[in-house]
Amino acid sequence: MRGKLKRDEDVFVGDFVEYDKLNKVVISVYPRANRLIRPYVANVDILLIVVAPKPQPDWVLVEKLLLNCHSQRILPVLVVNKCDLLDENELENMIAPYRREVKTFSVSAKKGIGLDELRSFTSGKTVCLSGQSAVGKTSLINALGGYRLETGELSRKIDRGKNTTRQVEIFFIGDGKIVDTCGFSIVDGIDIKPQELIYYYDEFLAVQDKCRYSNCTHTNEPGCEVKRLVNDKRISESRYARYVKLYKELTERSKRRYD
């Protein structure tokens, strides 16, 4: 990269750039459709949020990835890999809280289950894989595209993955592109105000007008329709708990910013 560009601009995997072939330097970066801060990826059409029975899913991470997708106008897709390790009830319990809002796929990279449907859905798109280590992101690339990339394994002692992907890289599958990313357990760069969080949950928005207060945050207010539906088991209690956790986290971040 040229010196001025290094000082003024980051270059993300997936960026379209002007390149000087003679001097072998990047001159400029074209405007982006979107970008994710962690991992550093730009111009993504679809984010595949990959979970699996093992390691135990980090659903707060899933919520944060969904928020990033909504804020960056990226289509989120929930992919349950290693579905062959689940019975029908276990699989339904995993995806039920998200079924109304997010497109879901149940696949097994090892057994070849559900791969044709996923491949067809992502055809012609730039797709980014995200999720914890050892959920099978690299195995999915191998299964979808016929690659032989190194895959990790699950640590028996701590039930966590060994991170074999050490860089962000684009692979070509048919007429589409898929981006492999390092496994990670936290997501930075969610730049929304706590009072805006309600607008990212379609299930909550659908009943917002039934709350006693028009600006209800669905946390501490009396007469909250969302809390009533949670108590009646009509809204997922676990997902609502994650919503409250994120609301408190955003509130604390906002306080620190202005203190």
For each residue, the residues with C-beta under 8 A, 3 or more apart:
1: 5 6 11 25 26
2: 5 6 25 26 27
3: 6 7
4: 7 8
5: 1 2 8 9 11 26 27 28 29
6: 1 2 3 9
7: 3 4
8: 4 5
9: 5 6 29
10: 40
11: 1 5 15 17 26 29
12: 15 32 35 40 41 42
13: 39 40 41 42 168 169 170 179
14: 41 42 43 44 126 128 170 179
15: 11 12 29 30 32 42 43
16: 29 30 43
17: 11 26 27 28 29 30
18: 26 27 28 29 30
19: 25 26 27
20: 23 24 25 26 27
21: 24
22:
23: 20
24: 20 21
25: 1 2 19 20
26: 1 2 5 11 17 18 19 20 29
27: 2 5 17 18 19 20
28: 5 17 18
29: 5 9 11 15 16 17 18 26 32
30: 15 16 17 18
31:
32: 12 15 29 35 42 43
33: 42 43 44 73
34: 42 43 44 72 73 74
35: 12 32 40 41 42 43 72
36: 39 40 41 42 44 47 68 72 74 128 189
37: 40 68 188 189
38: 184 186 187 188 189
39: 13 36 128 130 168 179 181 182 184
40: 10 12 13 35 36 37 168
41: 12 13 14 35 36 44 128 168 179 181
42: 12 13 14 15 32 33 34 35 36
43: 14 15 16 32 33 34 35 126
44: 14 33 34 36 41 47 72 74 126 127 128 179
45: 74 75 125 126 127
46: 74 75 76 77 122 125 126 127 128
47: 36 44 65 68 69 74 75 76 77 127 128 130
48: 77 79 122 127 128 129 130 140
49: 62 65 66 76 77 78 79 130 131
50: 79 81 129 130 131 135 136 137 140
51: 57 62 78 79 80 81 94 131 132 135
52: 55 57 80 81 82 85 134 135 136
53: 82 85 86 90
54: 82 85 134 154 159
55: 52 132 133 134 135 154 159 160 161
56: 159
57: 51 52 62 94 132
58: 61 62 132 185
59: 62 63 238 239 242
60: 63 64 242 245 246
61: 58 64 65 131 132 185 186 187
62: 49 51 57 58 59 65 66 78 98
63: 59 60 66 67 239 242 243 246
64: 60 61 67 68 186 187 190 246
65: 47 49 61 62 68 69 76 130 187
66: 49 62 63 69 70 76 102 200
67: 63 64 70 71 190 192 197 200 246
68: 36 37 47 64 65 71 72 74 187 189 190
69: 47 65 66 72 73 74 75 76
70: 66 67 73 76 200
71: 67 68 190 191 192 200
72: 34 35 36 44 68 69
73: 33 34 69 70
74: 34 36 44 45 46 47 68 69 128
75: 45 46 47 69 103
76: 46 47 49 65 66 69 70 102 103
77: 46 47 48 49 102 103 104 105 121
78: 49 51 62 95 98 102 103 104 105
79: 48 49 50 51 104 105 107 118 140
80: 51 52 83 86 91 94 95 104 105 106 107
81: 50 51 52 107 108 109 135 136 139 140
82: 52 53 54 85 86 108 109 110 135 136
83: 80 86 91 106 107 108 113 114
84: 108 110 111 113
85: 52 53 54 82
86: 53 80 82 83 90 91 94
87: 90 91
88: 91 92
89: 92 93
90: 53 86 87 93 94
91: 80 83 86 87 88 94 95 106
92: 88 89 95 96
93: 89 90 96
94: 51 57 80 86 90 91
95: 78 80 91 92 98 99 104 106
96: 92 93 99 236
97: 236 238 239
98: 62 78 95 101 102 104 239
99: 95 96 102 104
100: 202 203
101: 98 201 202 203
102: 66 76 77 78 98 99
103: 75 76 77 78 121
104: 77 78 79 80 95 98 99
105: 77 78 79 80 114 117 118 121
106: 80 83 91 95 113 114
107: 79 80 81 83 113 114 115 118 140
108: 81 82 83 84 111 112 113 114
109: 81 82 112 115 136 139 140 142 143
110: 82 84 136 139 143
111: 84 108
112: 108 109 115 143
113: 83 84 106 107 108
114: 83 105 106 107 108 117 118
115: 107 109 112 118 119 143 144
116: 119 120
117: 105 114 120 121
118: 79 105 107 114 115 121 122 144
119: 115 116 122 123 144 173 174
120: 116 117 123
121: 77 103 105 117 118
122: 46 48 118 119 125 127 173 176 178
123: 119 120 174 175 176
124: 174 175 176
125: 45 46 122 176 177
126: 14 43 44 45 46 176 177 178 179
127: 44 45 46 47 48 122 176 177 178 179
128: 14 36 39 41 44 46 47 48 74 178 179 181
129: 48 50 137 140 141 178 179 180 181
130: 39 47 48 49 50 65 137 181
131: 49 50 51 61 135 137 183
132: 51 55 57 58 61 135 160 161 183 184 185
133: 55 152 160 161 162 163 182 183
134: 52 54 55 152 153 154 155 160 161 162 183
135: 50 51 52 55 81 82 131 132 161 183
136: 50 52 81 82 109 110 139 140 151
137: 50 129 130 131 140 141 165 180 181 183
138: 141 142 149 150 151 152 164 165 180
139: 81 109 110 136 142 143 151
140: 48 50 79 81 107 109 129 136 137 143 144
141: 129 137 138 144 145 147 149 171 173 178 180
142: 109 138 139 145 146 147 148 149 151
143: 109 110 112 115 139 140
144: 115 118 119 140 141 173 178
145: 141 142 171 172 173 174 178
146: 142
147: 141 142 171
148: 142
149: 138 141 142 180
150: 138 164
151: 136 138 139 142 164
152: 133 134 138 161 162 163 164
153: 134 161 162
154: 54 55 134 159 160 161 162
155: 134 158 159 160 161 162
156: 159
157:
158: 155
159: 54 55 56 154 155 156
160: 55 132 133 134 154 155
161: 55 132 133 134 135 152 153 154 155 183
162: 133 134 152 153 154 155
163: 133 152 166 182 183
164: 138 150 151 152
165: 137 138 169 180 181 182 183
166: 163 182
167: 182
168: 13 39 40 41 179 180 181 182
169: 13 165 179 180
170: 13 14 177 178 179
171: 141 145 147 177 178 179 180
172: 145 176 177 178
173: 119 122 141 144 145 176 177 178
174: 119 123 124 145
175: 123 124
176: 122 123 124 125 126 127 172 173
177: 125 126 127 170 171 172 173
178: 122 126 127 128 129 141 144 145 170 171 172 173
179: 13 14 39 41 44 126 127 128 129 168 169 170 171
180: 129 137 138 141 149 165 168 169 171
181: 39 41 128 129 130 137 165 168 184
182: 39 133 163 165 166 167 168
183: 131 132 133 134 135 137 161 163 165
184: 38 39 132 181 187
185: 58 61 132
186: 38 61 64
187: 38 61 64 65 68 184 190
188: 37 38
189: 36 37 38 68
190: 64 67 68 71 187 250
191: 71
192: 67 71 196 197 200 250
193: 196 197 250 254
194: 197 217 247 250 251 254
195: 198 215 217
196: 192 193 199 200
197: 67 192 193 194 200 201 217 243 246 247 250
198: 195 201 204 205 208 216 217 218
199: 196 205
200: 66 67 70 71 192 196 197
201: 101 197 198 204 205 243
202: 100 101 205 206
203: 100 101 206 207 235
204: 198 201 207 208 218 226 235 243
205: 198 199 201 202 208
206: 202 203
207: 203 204 210 211 225 226 229
208: 198 204 205 211 214 216 225 226
209: 214
210: 207 225
211: 207 208 214 216 218 221 223 224 225 226
212: 216 221 222 223 224
213: 216 221 223
214: 208 209 211
215: 195
216: 198 208 211 212 213 221 223 224 225 226
217: 194 195 197 198 220 221 247
218: 198 204 211 221 224 226 227 240 243
219: 244 247 248
220: 217
221: 211 212 213 216 217 218 224
222: 212
223: 211 212 213 216
224: 211 212 216 218 221 227 228
225: 207 208 210 211 216 228 229
226: 204 207 208 211 216 218 229 230 235 240
227: 218 224 230 231 240
228: 224 225 231 232
229: 207 225 226 232 234 235
230: 226 227 233 234 235 236 237 240
231: 227 228
232: 228 229
233: 230 237
234: 229 230
235: 203 204 226 229 230 239 240
236: 96 97 230 239 240
237: 230 233 240 241
238: 59 97 241 242
239: 59 63 97 98 235 236 242 243
240: 218 226 227 230 235 236 237 243 244
241: 237 238 244 245
242: 59 60 63 238 239 245 246
243: 63 197 201 204 218 239 240 246 247
244: 219 240 241 247 248
245: 60 241 242 248 249
246: 60 63 64 67 197 242 243 249 250
247: 194 197 217 219 243 244 250 251
248: 219 244 245 251 252
249: 245 246 252 253
250: 190 192 193 194 197 246 247 253 254
251: 194 247 248 254 255
252: 248 249 255 256
253: 249 250 256 257
254: 193 194 250 251 257 258
255: 251 252 258 259
256: 252 253 259
257: 253 254
258: 254 255
259: 255 256
